[in-house]
Amino acid sequence: MPGLVSVKTPPEAPPLRISVPEIQPQLQTQTPTPTQTQSRPDSAIPRTPTPTKKLVSPSPSRSKPSPTRSTKKPPPDSPNPLLLADASLDNPDLGPFLLKLARDTIASGEGPIKALDYAIRASKSFERCAVDGEPSLDLVMSLHVLGAIYCCLGRFEEAVPVLERAITVPDLSRGMDHALAAFSGYMQLGDTYSMLGQVDKSIASYEEGLKIQIEALGETDPRVGETCRYLSEAHVQAMNFEKAEELSKRTLEIHRAHSEPASIEEAADRRLMALVCEAKGDYESALEHLVLASMAMIANGQENEVASIDVSIGNVYMSLCRFDEAVFSYQKALTVFKSSKGDNHPSVASVFVRLADLYNRTGKLRESKSYCENALRIYTKPVPGTTTEEIAGGLTEISAIYESVDDPEEALKLLQKAMKLLEDKPGQQSTIAGIEARMGVMYYMVGRYEEARSSFESAVMKLRASGERKSAFFGVVLNQMGLACVQLFKIDEAAELFEEARSILEQECGPCNQDTLGVYSNLAATYDAMGRVDDAIEILEYVLKLREEKLGIANPDFEDEKNRLAELLKEAGRARNKKAKSLENLIDNTTKRNKKESNKRWPGLGFRI
């Protein structure tokens, strides 16, 4: 999600493998070990999932997600697989054999295409051989495997109906195996939606899975804690910080009840809590959680994880303007990363970026530029194992520094490189949309309004497709696109964009939020330009009433809006109505009014970026 700083997946993580459940007599569920729970050691906020990550959620409670079946092993002298192409799928021994072939094909490295064919035929065979009215866990397992192979191939849209079918088969009244099969299906479906950038659907699937798991295992089972943490991470991605905090606290309580003091699980939970607190502006609480997490990692000998936490501590210190302490934390992390990973590792580059940002904020531009150049040197020639997401994230952060020192052209070049790295990566649509929105702002700043509008339009399309059309960020992007349209004299289009932005920001942020007030001001100026003076007056009266009653009149925008309202009232021959009407019914998109050309200059209309 744009603007969130996330903890990256460690580069030494194992390469992607499709995990196909073994055939066992009975489903086994295990309490996660400390080693298992560190498959994502940061366990904070992962970037939007990419194909380099596990296809099934990495929670240890789902290390063996699919139910197993009781069946005979295929005979030693199995027939040639090619001869099975025309065999009847009604043979009850064919499904298990085909599923074993799919698993063996993946394990041998022959590639997922052949495995896909075997998995499809296995699923068909299990479906045909299922007893009428009896839910088949064999079918569920084959569908899980089939969905995983589709995801491995990047064919996420095809995986969705397969996994939706998988969650309809289990009968929850039939006991633990069916419940955990349904749970696994919901979580895998949520992962797939996440890869498609459909955050709302992803969270809804995770929540359904959590309900089933709690019903099956109880509210205090440690595996429930792992799922709560996973769901909390998803809520942070969606900027639902209140819900994320609630789930993080629940996770911490569960793990403290089942783990030793200062355990790795507790450290991971506290890092997530710190990120949520930081996002909410509660920096002191974030610092407290990070210090406790660091102590736990030190006790467990996790040197690299301590260094990663030091970076997070430095970020909090910088937010608190405690710059000397931030530098100390960053330098500690830098020393560890250089000694353990090498001078050219992306972790080293990420610390360089943080130091560059810090020195830029404190006015030490020479030091800031030097650290930017050092980071770019690493990102330009990345070491093997560096992911494109890491490079793109670093380039995006450096571009923000160049933007802040009034070098938009260099910032644009870096953003273009970042976008090119991500454009073919599934599950990155929201990230790309955020980059395009920033590019649009910079195009606007340098007067390239047509390019700005195109960038905003592309970002808006991606955000609509990914289900973020109700987020505050989406409302802000609509506002920015409206401003670009104003500069291109596309006033009708600008009015529609401002109206939609107003509706979203009122709902998500409330009428007193600064972004919402900015949209009100822009909408009033647009109505003025269109000749809808009465509507413009009504909006400005509403805004002034809000400022006078709730926000105070010390803000310099108050005088600007008051003067603009006075001019409009003078033109209209009216006096100010201090009992402003509600905006609830003011804007009617279905009503067409006559538009008049305004002879005012654009700067005089009071548009606000």
Buried (B, 14 or more C-beta within 10 A) or exposed (E): BBEBBBBBBBBEBEEEEBBBBEBEEEBEBEEBEEEBBBBBBBBBBBBBBBBEBBBBBBBBBBBBBBBBBEBEEBEEEEEEBEEBEEBEBEEBEBBBBBBBBBBBBBEEEEEBEBBBBBBBBBBBBBBBBBEEEEBBBBBBBBBBBBBBBBBBBBBBEBBBEBBBBBBEBBBBEEEBBBBBBBBBBBBBBBBBBBBBBBBBBBBBBBBBBBEBBBEBBEEEBBBBBBBBBBBBBBBBBBBBBEBBBBBBBBBBBBBBEBBEEBBBBBBBBBBBBBBBBBBBEBBEBBBBBBBBBBBBBBBBEBEBBBBBBBBBBBBBBBBBEBBEBBBBBBBBBBEBBBEEBEEBBBBBBBBBBBBBBBBBBBEBEEBBBBBBEBBBEBBEEBBEEBBBBBBBBBBBBBBBBBBEBEBBEBBBBBBBBBBEBBEEBBBBBBBBBBBBBBBBBBBBBEEBBEBBBBBBBBBBEBBEBBBBBEBBBBBBBBBBBBBBBBBBEBBEBBBBBBBBBBBBBBEBBEBEBEBBBBBBBBBBBBBBBBBBBBBBBBBBBBBBBBBEEEBEEEEEBBEEBBEBBEEBBEEEEEEBEEEBEEBEEBBEEEEEEEBEEBEEEEEEBBBBE
